[in-house]
Each structure stands twice: as C-alpha cells, then as structure tokens.
Amino acid sequence: MQTHFFSSKERGIKDIGWLKSNFYFSFSDYYHPLKSAFGTLVAFNDDYLVEPGKGFGVHPHINMEIISILLKGKMNHKDSMGYSTVIEPGGVQIMSAGSGLRHEEYNIGEEDVNFLQIWIQPKQQNIIPRYQQRSFPVESRKNKLTTIVSGEEGLKHCWINQNAKLLLGAFDQNEVVRHNLHKENMCVFVFVISGEILVNRIPVFTRDALGIWDASHFEITCRETSEFLIIETPINQK
C-alpha cells in the first residue's frame, strides 16, 4: 500500500466574504503544480461557509461528474433540465453534466451552509445530462459504511458515469472497519469530516485526507467519534 497525506493546513484558500472554501486540488484561482488530481478525482472543495441568501448564479458544466454533499444548512438546486429541489444535511446530489447543462444553487436557509463539492472525470463523453438526489441522515448510517454514490445503478444511492464509489461512515470511538476496494478502483481518497481516525495506523485528523493506491483493502480505527468519506476512483479515465 502506498499513501499520500493531504494536510488540512496545506489546502488552497478562497475567501470572498460570503463564500469561504478550501481546495485540495488546483481549482478556480488556486493553482499548485503538484495538486492537479488524484486518479479521476479532479476537484475536492470544502465550501465551509456560504452565507444565507448567497450562492452560485446560473453557470454551465460539461463532461464532468459533480457531486455535492451537504453537511450543514439548506440549499436549493435549479437547472436547465427542469429540476428544482432543496438539499438539507445528509443530502447528496449528483450532476452528470455530459453534453452540457446549466444550474444555480443558493443558501436558502437561515444559517451558514457547509457542503463538499467533488468533481470526477466521466467514463463516457457527451452523454445526455442527468440529475439525481438522495438523503442519507446520519442516524441511518451509524457504525456502518453507507454507499452514497456508485457507478452502478441502484435504488438507494446516486449513480454516476464513472467506475467510482463514494461511502459515508459515522462511527463511535474505538470502532474498527475494514474496507475492500472494488477491483476497478485502484486509488482511494479518505477524508475526515470530523473526529480522528487511523488508516492502517496512519493518523488522519479532522479535514485531513489520505490518498491510497496499490492496495486491495485497508482498515480504519476510530480514535474518537468520527465521520468520514471514502472515495474510490480508477487511476485513469476509462
């Protein structure tokens, strides 16, 4: 197993007042020559503050799998496909941008929003755009790994146009979980939302992440009550 540690202290920073974000890879006006992607994972943004009434106006996307995970607050979603939805904590939405779509999203609640924005390169180009939303309340995934996004269709999770898999875990202190990788997904990005974990004895703290490759499985030990996200992706677009 090989690893790379992504420290929360070394992330890119964006602060325009109403929006405060941290970038793990080059994004927007943040550029780092050694942080362009991890496998097909090309963006992982911790948008930790979106003020009430603020958000992202109508803008386009093309040929990208875009995943949003809401950790706090309340946001809306409107797009050129006709969808108009609301996402709350535990909510996950995907956009397979494909041949092109336009959307907007705003904080429509009374408290600050915190959400994770994840971009993954697609398996096929120029597919018909699609949107999907699911809810995964934290109480329903206590002490177990829950698949929230997959490249395989299913009734309980969102599915995207890539051989990838995203799982959320919310575990009590001292809980141990072993995770086996899908055979097509050769690299993993483990992000700690809150708490402290050991990944095969490597300590990973709140908002840190650990990249893993050349492994078929790994073990997570929760040193305290912890919530984390596992992202499996192929190394190359395929």
C-alpha positions in Angstrom: 0.0 0.0 0.0 1.2 3.5 -0.9 -0.1 6.7 0.6 -0.1 10.4 0.3 -1.2 12.7 3.1 -3.3 15.7 2.3 -3.0 18.1 5.2 -5.9 20.5 6.0 -3.2 23.1 6.7 -1.9 23.0 3.1 -5.2 23.5 1.2 -5.9 26.2 -1.2 -7.9 29.1 0.2 -10.7 31.1 -1.3 -12.3 33.9 0.8 -14.6 36.4 -0.9 -16.7 37.2 2.2 -19.9 35.4 1.6 -18.0 32.3 0.4 -15.1 30.6 2.2 -13.6 27.5 0.6 -10.6 25.2 0.9 -9.3 23.3 -2.2 -7.4 20.0 -2.1 -6.6 20.3 -5.8 -6.0 23.2 -8.2 -9.3 24.9 -8.7 -10.6 28.4 -9.6 -7.8 30.9 -8.9 -5.8 28.4 -6.8 -3.0 26.6 -8.6 -0.5 24.1 -7.3 1.6 22.2 -9.9 1.7 19.0 -7.8 -2.0 19.1 -6.9 -3.9 18.6 -10.1 -5.9 15.4 -9.4 -5.9 12.1 -7.7 -6.9 9.4 -10.2 -10.0 10.6 -11.8 -10.8 12.8 -8.8 -10.0 16.3 -10.1 -11.7 18.5 -7.5 -12.5 18.2 -3.8 -13.7 21.5 -2.3 -14.7 22.1 1.3 -17.1 25.0 0.9 -17.2 25.6 4.6 -19.2 28.8 4.6 -21.9 30.1 2.2 -23.8 32.9 3.8 -27.6 32.9 3.9 -29.1 34.3 0.7 -25.8 33.9 -1.2 -24.8 31.3 -3.7 -23.8 30.5 -7.2 -25.7 32.0 -10.1 -26.5 30.2 -13.3 -23.4 28.7 -14.8 -22.5 25.9 -17.2 -20.8 22.5 -16.9 -19.8 19.9 -19.5 -18.4 16.4 -19.3 -17.9 16.2 -15.6 -19.5 14.2 -12.7 -20.3 16.7 -10.0 -21.2 15.5 -6.5 -22.4 17.7 -3.6 -22.7 16.5 0.0 -24.5 18.9 2.4 -23.1 18.9 5.9 -24.9 21.9 7.3 -27.6 24.3 6.3 -30.1 24.3 3.4 -29.5 24.9 -0.3 -31.7 24.9 -3.4 -30.8 23.5 -6.9 -32.3 24.6 -10.2 -31.0 23.5 -13.6 -31.7 23.6 -17.3 -33.1 20.1 -17.2 -36.1 21.5 -15.3 -35.2 20.2 -11.8 -35.9 22.4 -8.8 -35.0 20.8 -5.5 -33.9 21.5 -1.9 -31.0 19.7 -0.2 -30.5 19.5 3.5 -27.9 17.9 5.9 -27.3 14.3 4.8 -28.4 15.2 1.3 -26.3 14.1 -1.7 -26.9 15.3 -5.3 -25.1 14.4 -8.5 -25.0 16.0 -11.9 -23.7 14.1 -14.8 -23.0 17.1 -16.9 -22.4 15.2 -20.1 -23.1 17.2 -23.3 -23.8 20.3 -21.2 -26.2 21.8 -18.6 -26.6 25.0 -16.6 -27.6 25.3 -13.0 -27.7 27.5 -9.9 -27.6 26.9 -6.2 -28.2 29.2 -3.2 -28.3 29.1 0.6 -32.0 29.4 1.2 -31.8 28.8 5.0 -31.1 31.0 8.0 -27.7 29.6 8.9 -24.4 29.2 7.0 -24.1 26.3 4.6 -21.2 23.9 4.6 -21.0 21.4 1.7 -18.5 19.3 -0.1 -18.1 19.7 -3.8 -16.5 16.8 -5.7 -15.6 16.5 -9.4 -14.8 13.2 -11.0 -13.9 12.8 -14.7 -16.6 10.8 -16.6 -16.2 7.4 -18.2 -18.1 8.4 -21.4 -18.1 11.8 -23.0 -21.2 13.8 -24.1 -23.8 11.6 -22.6 -27.3 13.0 -22.0 -27.1 15.2 -18.8 -28.8 13.9 -15.7 -29.5 14.9 -12.1 -30.2 12.8 -9.0 -30.7 13.4 -5.3 -30.8 11.1 -2.3 -30.9 11.6 1.5 -28.6 9.8 4.0 -29.4 11.0 7.6 -26.6 10.4 9.9 -28.7 8.3 12.3 -29.4 5.8 9.5 -25.7 5.1 8.9 -24.4 4.8 12.4 -21.5 2.4 12.8 -21.6 1.3 9.2 -20.3 2.3 5.8 -23.1 3.5 3.5 -22.7 3.8 -0.3 -24.0 7.2 -1.3 -22.7 7.3 -5.0 -21.7 4.5 -7.3 -21.0 3.8 -10.9 -23.6 1.0 -10.7 -27.3 1.8 -10.8 -29.3 1.3 -7.6 -32.4 2.4 -5.8 -30.7 3.6 -2.6 -27.7 5.6 -3.9 -27.0 8.1 -6.6 -25.2 6.8 -9.7 -22.7 8.5 -11.9 -21.0 8.0 -15.3 -17.7 6.5 -13.9 -16.4 3.4 -12.2 -16.3 5.1 -8.8 -17.8 4.7 -5.4 -18.4 7.0 -2.5 -19.2 5.9 1.0 -20.0 7.8 4.2 -19.1 6.4 7.7 -20.3 7.7 11.1 -18.6 5.6 13.8 -18.3 5.6 17.6 -14.9 5.8 19.3 -12.9 2.5 19.1 -14.9 1.1 16.2 -12.9 -0.6 13.5 -14.0 -1.1 9.9 -12.2 -3.0 7.1 -12.9 -1.8 3.6 -12.3 -3.9 0.5 -11.8 -1.9 -2.8 -13.8 -2.6 -5.9 -11.4 -4.3 -8.4 -11.7 -1.5 -10.9 -11.0 1.3 -8.4 -7.2 1.4 -7.8 -7.0 4.6 -5.7 -8.8 5.9 -2.7 -9.2 9.3 -1.1 -10.3 9.1 2.6 -11.5 12.4 4.0 -12.2 13.0 7.7 -15.3 15.2 8.2 -15.0 15.2 11.9 -13.0 13.3 14.6 -9.8 11.4 14.3 -9.1 8.0 12.6 -6.2 5.7 11.9 -6.0 4.3 8.4 -3.7 1.3 8.7 -2.1 3.0 11.7 -1.7 6.3 9.9 -3.4 9.1 11.9 -5.8 11.3 9.9 -7.4 14.3 11.7 -10.5 16.5 11.0 -10.4 17.9 7.5 -7.3 15.9 6.6 -7.3 13.3 3.9 -5.3 10.3 2.9 -4.7 9.1 -0.6 -4.1 5.4 -1.0 -3.1 3.3 -4.0 -1.6 -0.2 -4.7 -3.9 -1.7 -2.1 -6.8 -4.2 -2.2 -8.2 -3.2 1.3 -7.4 -1.1 4.3 -8.6 -0.8 7.9 -9.9 2.3 9.7 -9.9 2.6 13.5 -11.8 5.5 15.1 -9.7 7.1 17.8 -12.8 9.2 18.7 -16.3 9.5 17.4 -15.7 10.2 13.7 -17.4 10.9 10.4 -15.5 10.3 7.2 -15.9 9.9 3.4 -14.3 7.3 1.3 -13.9 8.0 -2.5 -12.8 5.1 -4.7 -11.9 6.0 -8.3 -10.0 4.5 -11.2 -6.4 5.8 -11.6 -7.2 6.7 -15.2 -10.3 7.8 -17.1 -11.9 4.7 -18.6 
